[in-house]
Amino acid sequence: MKKGEVTVYLSLVFILLVSFSGALLESASIQNAKNYRRADMNRAVECLFAEYQKELLEEYDIFALEGSYETGTYSEQNIKERLAYYGAGQMDHAIKRIQFLTDNGCQSFYGQMAAYMRHRYGLAAMEDKTGMAAVWRQQEEKAREYEQEDEEAQDTLDGLLEENEAELPREDNPLEHTRQLKQTPLLDLVCPKDMQVSEKTVHKDDLLSNRTRNKGFGDFSDTAQQDGALSKLLVGEYMLEHFDCASDKDEKIGPLDYELEYILNGQPGDRENLEKTVRKLLLLRFVPNYTYIQTDSQKKAEAEAAALALCTLIALPAVTEAAAQGILLAWAFGETLVDIRALLKGSKVPIVKSKESWQLQLSALLTLGTDTDYTEGRDAEDGLDYREYIRMLLFLGDRESMGMRALDMMEQSLRQEKGLTFFRADQCISRVEIKTECPLRRGITYQFSTYYGYR
């Protein structure tokens, strides 16, 4: 008799080896099929996002996929049809998360603006401005303090006069004249005589910021960049580069002439936006002017002499100190008006005033806003111009509101100047993640996700 243990053993081993080899081949075949499906999907998604809105990129250096495909009506079906066109057909697609330019406080829009400026100029160009950011915030805080001090000084003087049942003379009185100036429309006081204020307006109902917007869904916090002072400075630089303002001398053909002023204030008309911007500049410029005049002994002596002359006429020398303080505040206010005139005509104004750079004499304060007012303001080579102060206001402004208003201007300009009547910023896709399910063979299906976003 012959024994077959070895033969049986080898047969079993052979069967196991064949089964194992077959399993490996099947697994490799399935994985290969998965890789092909992923490659098809990745190619289709990249082709899809290569259909970015051309005019938006050319005019504003922003990438976005116009989701309505020039129909004016967004639909997820548009995306699915384009994926099928680019070779991702015979798959079931579902949008897992999607973000438009306007979502989450214009998050992706802000990210692209900062990335563009970072790539264009580098971070070194912003180093000198990052140090100024803290100064700008301090100046804003000081402006509020001085505004309150001005009100308190006026209340103190009025209280003393009321207690003594007296009233300062109106003639040759800087305090009374300044009070009248503050009741005058501000643009009438600060616009240079040769400046024609734009009267352009836009319909609020047509603006992106005022209508019901298309919204994405899903959380993209894992792909968002961190915001900070540097990012906000970069965004401000982007806006200064891409939008016009009141001091620009070139011909403007957009829906509004004062686009940066609109971004800061959001009013429908150029005149209202300019007035609100000038009012903000008034506060910011008042800080260095009032700070300086408090250190100038000669000007303080002039203010005290003028206050004493007014109080002597009504036999109330006790009111002199309060009146002198009021005159100093009024004088600084008048100097600030002259500064803004200089800025609007294209001149530069020094950051910090000195005896040499101070422009307004106390006697000239009484002629401000009258027919004999010819004070235009001087140009200081080492100062800041109007756009530099707009940069400051952009940094201090509300991030979300300004982003939406910038998109307002971009949308209106593309519609009016480029004829893109279908264009809506809230239909412009910046990021998307798509969940895909596809059949492989013999009832085997494969699910995977594909993400793509502009940076």
Residue pairs with C-beta under 8 A, 6 or more apart in sequence:
30 440
30 444
33 440
33 441
33 446
34 440
34 446
34 448
37 91
37 436
37 438
37 440
37 446
37 448
38 448
38 450
40 87
40 88
40 91
41 83
41 88
41 91
41 434
41 436
41 448
41 450
42 450
43 86
43 87
43 88
44 82
44 83
44 86
44 87
44 88
45 83
45 88
45 434
45 450
45 452
46 452
47 82
47 86
48 65
48 79
48 82
48 83
48 86
48 452
49 65
49 452
49 454
51 65
51 66
51 82
52 63
52 64
52 65
52 66
52 454
53 64
53 65
53 66
53 423
53 428
55 414
55 418
55 420
56 62
56 63
56 64
56 66
56 410
56 414
56 423
56 428
57 63
59 242
59 410
59 413
59 414
59 418
60 242
60 410
61 116
61 242
62 101
62 109
62 112
62 113
62 116
62 410
63 112
63 430
63 454
64 101
64 425
64 428
64 429
64 430
64 454
65 428
65 429
65 430
66 422
66 423
66 427
66 428
66 429
67 74
67 75
67 78
67 79
67 100
67 427
67 428
67 429
68 74
68 75
68 78
68 422
68 424
68 427
69 78
69 82
70 422
71 422
72 421
72 422
72 424
74 214
74 424
74 427
76 95
79 93
79 95
79 429
79 432
79 434
80 93
83 89
83 91
83 93
83 434
88 436
90 438
90 439
91 436
91 437
91 438
92 436
92 437
92 438
93 434
93 435
93 436
94 434
94 435
94 436
94 437
95 432
95 433
95 434
95 435
96 218
96 433
96 434
96 435
96 449
97 216
97 217
97 218
97 219
97 220
97 431
97 432
97 433
98 216
98 217
98 218
98 429
98 431
98 432
98 433
99 107
99 108
99 216
99 218
99 220
99 429
99 430
99 431
99 432
99 453
100 108
100 214
100 215
100 216
100 425
100 426
100 427
100 428
100 429
100 430
101 108
101 109
101 407
101 425
101 426
101 428
101 430
102 109
102 208
102 213
102 214
102 215
102 404
102 407
102 425
102 426
103 215
103 216
104 220
105 399
105 400
105 403
106 400
106 403
106 404
106 406
106 407
107 220
107 224
108 220
108 224
108 430
108 431
108 453
108 454
109 403
109 406
109 407
109 430
110 227
110 231
110 235
110 399
110 403
111 224
111 225
111 455
112 430
112 454
112 455
113 234
113 235
113 238
113 239
114 225
114 231
114 234
114 235
114 238
115 225
115 455
116 238
117 234
117 235
117 237
117 238
117 241
118 234
121 237
123 230
126 230
126 233
126 234
126 237
129 233
129 391
130 229
130 230
130 233
133 229
133 232
133 233
133 395
136 392
136 395
136 396
137 396
139 284
139 287
139 288
139 392
140 283
140 284
140 396
142 287
142 291
143 283
143 284
143 286
143 287
144 283
146 283
146 286
146 287
146 290
147 283
147 286
149 329
150 329
150 333
153 322
153 325
153 326
153 329
154 326
156 322
157 175
157 319
157 322
157 323
157 325
157 326
160 316
160 318
160 319
160 322
161 167
161 168
161 316
161 319
164 316
164 319
166 314
166 316
166 319
167 314
168 175
168 176
168 310
168 311
168 314
168 323
169 310
169 313
169 314
170 176
172 366
173 310
174 306
174 327
174 330
174 331
174 362
174 365
174 366
175 310
175 323
175 326
175 327
175 330
177 330
177 365
177 366
177 368
178 330
178 333
178 334
178 365
180 369
181 189
181 333
181 334
181 337
181 368
181 369
182 333
184 369
185 275
186 275
186 278
186 279
186 282
187 197
187 271
187 274
187 275
187 278
188 369
189 337
189 368
189 369
190 278
190 337
190 340
190 341
190 344
191 197
191 341
191 344
192 341
192 344
192 345
192 376
193 376
194 345
195 344
195 345
197 270
197 271
197 274
198 246
198 252
198 256
198 257
198 258
198 270
198 271
198 274
199 269
199 270
199 271
200 255
200 256
200 257
200 269
200 270
201 256
201 268
201 269
201 270
202 255
202 256
202 268
202 269
202 412
203 268
204 210
204 268
205 211
206 412
207 268
207 408
207 411
207 412
208 404
208 407
208 408
208 411
208 424
208 425
208 426
209 266
209 401
209 404
209 405
209 407
209 408
213 426
214 424
214 426
214 427
215 426
216 429
218 433
220 431
220 453
223 431
223 451
223 453
225 231
227 399
229 395
232 395
232 399
233 395
235 394
235 399
235 403
236 391
236 394
236 395
237 391
239 260
239 263
239 394
239 402
239 406
240 260
240 387
240 390
240 391
240 394
243 259
243 260
243 263
243 406
243 409
244 250
244 252
244 254
244 257
244 258
244 259
244 260
245 258
245 259
245 260
245 261
245 386
245 387
245 390
246 257
246 258
246 261
246 274
246 277
246 344
246 386
247 343
247 344
247 345
247 346
247 385
247 386
247 387
249 346
253 417
254 409
254 412
254 413
254 416
254 417
255 409
255 412
255 413
255 416
256 262
256 270
256 273
256 409
256 412
257 270
258 270
258 273
258 274
258 277
259 409
260 390
260 394
261 270
261 273
261 274
261 276
261 277
262 270
262 273
262 405
262 408
262 409
263 394
263 397
263 402
263 405
263 406
263 409
264 273
264 276
264 277
264 280
264 390
264 393
264 394
264 397
264 402
264 405
265 272
265 273
265 276
265 277
266 273
266 401
266 405
267 273
267 276
277 390
277 393
278 340
278 344
280 393
281 340
281 343
281 389
281 393
282 336
282 337
282 340
284 389
284 392
284 393
285 336
285 339
285 340
285 349
285 389
286 332
286 333
286 336
288 351
288 352
288 353
289 332
289 335
289 336
289 339
289 353
290 328
290 329
290 332
291 352
292 352
292 353
292 354
292 358
293 299
293 300
293 328
293 331
293 332
293 335
293 353
293 358
294 300
294 328
296 355
296 358
298 355
299 328
299 331
299 358
299 362
300 324
300 328
302 362
303 324
303 325
303 327
303 328
303 331
303 362
304 320
304 324
306 324
306 327
306 362
307 319
307 320
307 321
307 323
307 324
307 326
307 327
308 317
308 320
308 324
310 323
311 317
311 318
311 319
311 320
311 323
327 362
330 365
331 360
331 362
331 365
334 360
334 364
334 365
334 368
335 353
335 358
335 359
335 360
337 368
338 359
338 360
338 368
338 375
338 376
338 377
339 349
339 359
339 377
340 377
341 375
341 376
341 377
342 348
342 349
342 376
342 377
342 378
342 379
343 349
343 377
343 385
343 386
343 389
344 386
345 376
345 377
346 385
346 386
347 377
347 378
347 379
347 380
347 383
347 385
348 379
348 380
348 381
348 382
348 383
348 384
348 385
349 377
349 380
349 383
349 384
349 385
350 357
350 380
350 382
350 383
350 384
351 383
351 384
357 378
357 380
359 375
359 377
359 378
360 368
360 375
364 375
367 373
367 375
368 375
394 402
407 425
410 425
411 423
411 424
411 425
414 420
414 423
415 421
415 423
430 453
430 454
431 451
431 452
431 453
431 454
432 451
432 452
432 453
433 449
433 450
433 451
433 452
434 449
434 450
435 447
435 448
435 449
436 447
436 448
436 449
436 450
437 445
437 446
437 447
438 445
438 446
439 445
439 446
440 446
